Amino acid sequence: MLTVEKWLEERLSPGEPSEISAARVARLAEPVKSSVSCRWFSVPLASGVGNAVLLYPKNIATTRQSLVILLHALGRESVAFEWQWAQALVSKGIPVLAVEWDGHGDGSSLWDVASVSRTVPLILHKLYAGWGEQQMSPASSFPKCFLMGNSFGGTLALLTAARPEIGNVVSGIVVISPMVALVGTHFDGSPRKRFGGGFRALKRNRFSIGMGVDPFDQVRAFLADTVERRGVLKQVRVPVLWMHGARDRLVPVDAAMRHMTCIPSALFAHIDETRGHKLMNASVEIADYASRFIERCVDSDA
């Protein structure tokens, strides 16, 4: 049977990450190198071409016929903060393709929030549409595809799932504290300081999020148009696992619940009573909930 990495080889070109990016992932993988393999691929982005790293079990016999496309938080990169989730999923036999989306990593470039929402659909079209075909077909849906996103990465996953052509190829999505309504102006502590700290890190990664526009204000305006005014989450038709921190000040849980309940498809929710927006990164339960959700979705499709 065709393995996930061979399947990706047929669809994506090899990636060439910088020495820094490759060394960072290699260092993270060092403790589990006996059981986890890493491969870099180039992926299409709305702003050009970016990198993605595939993490998969070395024991091919344990590899499930599913693939998680992991989308990091805004201002982060690849699996820097989501590594423990990726590693835990791989340990359960689930391969993970961690994408460095627009403005991050080595493929960084100027972008706006509206354009970056087209990146994940571009990647899915590259993977699941036949050569020269315009439509994605479930007949080619090997492996079963799941989107998993953290913070604004979760927002990208939800917006992607709301597109009508996506339901053919995405079996489910997992979101952790998705930015659906920026009620607060800070993460879980000092106003602006922690949120702005993340964006200061972006400068080191040559990140640029719209000429002369405050990143926070641009994201807020984008969400007000897509999620609030147009109500795009009502278009989501795939199963969703939504995990949120009860102490989230950036996207308070009551605001999240209001948008969560708009999703008409099967919805499973987990509220972490002890964590806020940023500290959800440290939750070791997330990968366990995600893997069980994926197993349930795969079994229901069988």
Number of C-alpha atoms within 10 A of each C-alpha: 4 9 15 21 17 9 13 16 13 9 17 16 13 16 16 15 19 13 8 11 18 15 12 15 17 14 12 15 18 11 10 12 14 11 14 20 18 18 15 20 21 20 27 21 25 20 19 13 18 25 28 27 26 23 24 29 24 17 13 12 9 14 19 20 17 21 24 29 24 30 30 27 29 21 20 22 22 24 25 15 15 21 18 18 23 23 24 18 22 25 19 17 23 24 27 28 26 27 28 27 32 30 27 24 26 21 22 22 19 13 17 21 18 13 12 17 21 16 21 24 22 15 17 19 20 16 22 23 19 14 9 6 10 9 13 20 17 15 10 14 17 17 21 20 22 25 26 28 26 27 24 21 26 27 26 28 27 29 20 26 28 20 15 11 15 21 19 16 25 24 24 26 28 29 28 24 30 25 27 29 22 21 14 14 19 21 21 19 14 10 14 15 13 16 21 17 11 15 20 13 13 20 12 9 18 15 22 20 21 15 10 7 12 11 19 16 12 16 20 17 15 17 21 16 12 15 19 15 10 11 16 20 24 16 17 23 20 23 23 27 20 23 23 25 24 19 21 25 20 24 26 22 22 11 14 22 15 12 18 20 12 14 21 15 14 12 15 13 15 14 15 18 11 12 18 23 25 22 14 22 20 13 14 12 12 21 20 14 15 23 20 12 19 25 14 12 19 18 9 9 9 5
